[in-house]
């Protein structure tokens, strides 16, 4: 259990670090991994940071935040329908 939490925190920090370094696909891929395996709603925060760092102006649509919200919501619905987690747990064992 502690290893799963440590892995989740590590993946979150890697995603935020990739945003700071300007890597586009790494945080998106890590967000998909986090939401599928952990049900991590903190990917919305990663999307917000990506939008704050990379949006060209303050009046642009925050697509990455909305995309993260849609991804988390859709995977959570699918998780309920297809039982993507083992024995009702939302962490990797």
C-alpha positions as CSV (number, residue, x, y, z in Angstrom):
1,X,0.0,0.0,0.0
2,X,2.8,2.4,0.9
3,X,4.6,1.6,-2.3
4,X,1.6,2.5,-4.4
5,X,1.2,5.8,-2.6
6,X,4.9,6.5,-3.1
7,X,4.7,5.6,-6.8
8,X,1.6,7.8,-7.2
9,X,3.5,10.8,-5.7
10,X,6.6,10.1,-7.8
11,X,4.5,10.0,-11.0
12,X,2.8,13.3,-10.0
13,X,6.1,14.9,-9.3
14,X,7.5,13.6,-12.6
15,X,4.5,15.1,-14.5
16,X,5.0,18.5,-12.8
17,X,8.7,18.3,-13.5
18,X,8.1,17.5,-17.2
19,X,5.8,20.6,-17.4
20,X,8.6,22.7,-16.0
21,X,11.1,21.3,-18.5
22,X,8.8,21.9,-21.4
23,X,8.1,18.3,-22.4
24,X,4.6,18.1,-23.9
25,X,3.9,14.4,-24.2
26,X,5.4,13.2,-20.9
27,X,2.9,14.8,-18.5
28,X,0.0,13.8,-20.8
29,X,1.2,10.2,-20.8
30,X,1.8,10.2,-17.0
31,X,-1.7,11.7,-16.5
32,X,-3.2,8.8,-18.5
33,X,-1.2,6.3,-16.4
34,X,-2.2,8.0,-13.1
35,X,-5.9,8.2,-13.9
36,X,-6.1,4.6,-15.2
37,X,-4.2,2.9,-12.5
38,X,-4.8,5.1,-9.5
39,X,-8.0,7.1,-10.2
40,X,-5.9,10.2,-9.6
41,X,-8.0,13.3,-9.8
42,X,-4.8,15.4,-9.2
43,X,-4.2,15.3,-13.0
44,X,-6.5,18.2,-13.2
45,X,-3.9,20.2,-11.2
46,X,-1.2,19.0,-13.7
47,X,-3.5,20.2,-16.5
48,X,-3.9,23.6,-14.8
49,X,-0.2,24.0,-14.4
50,X,0.4,23.1,-18.0
51,X,-2.2,25.7,-19.1
52,X,-0.6,28.4,-16.9
53,X,2.8,27.7,-18.2
54,X,2.1,27.1,-21.9
55,X,-1.0,29.2,-22.7
56,X,-0.2,32.1,-25.1
57,X,-2.6,34.6,-23.5
58,X,-4.9,34.9,-20.5
59,X,-7.9,34.8,-22.8
60,X,-7.2,31.4,-24.3
61,X,-9.4,28.4,-23.6
62,X,-7.7,26.1,-21.0
63,X,-7.8,23.0,-23.1
64,X,-5.4,20.9,-21.1
65,X,-7.3,21.5,-17.8
66,X,-10.6,20.6,-19.6
67,X,-8.9,17.6,-21.2
68,X,-7.7,16.4,-17.8
69,X,-11.1,16.8,-16.3
70,X,-12.7,14.9,-19.1
71,X,-10.1,12.1,-18.9
72,X,-10.6,11.7,-15.2
73,X,-14.4,11.8,-15.5
74,X,-14.6,9.3,-18.4
75,X,-12.1,6.8,-16.8
76,X,-14.0,7.0,-13.5
77,X,-17.2,6.1,-15.3
78,X,-15.5,3.3,-17.2
79,X,-14.0,2.1,-13.9
80,X,-17.5,1.7,-12.5
81,X,-18.7,-0.2,-15.5
82,X,-15.8,-2.5,-16.3
83,X,-14.2,-2.8,-12.8
84,X,-10.7,-1.8,-14.0
85,X,-9.4,-2.1,-10.4
86,X,-8.7,-5.3,-8.6
87,X,-11.2,-6.2,-5.8
88,X,-12.6,-2.6,-5.7
89,X,-9.3,-1.1,-4.8
90,X,-8.1,2.0,-6.6
91,X,-4.4,1.3,-6.4
92,X,-1.9,-1.1,-8.0
93,X,-1.1,-4.1,-6.0
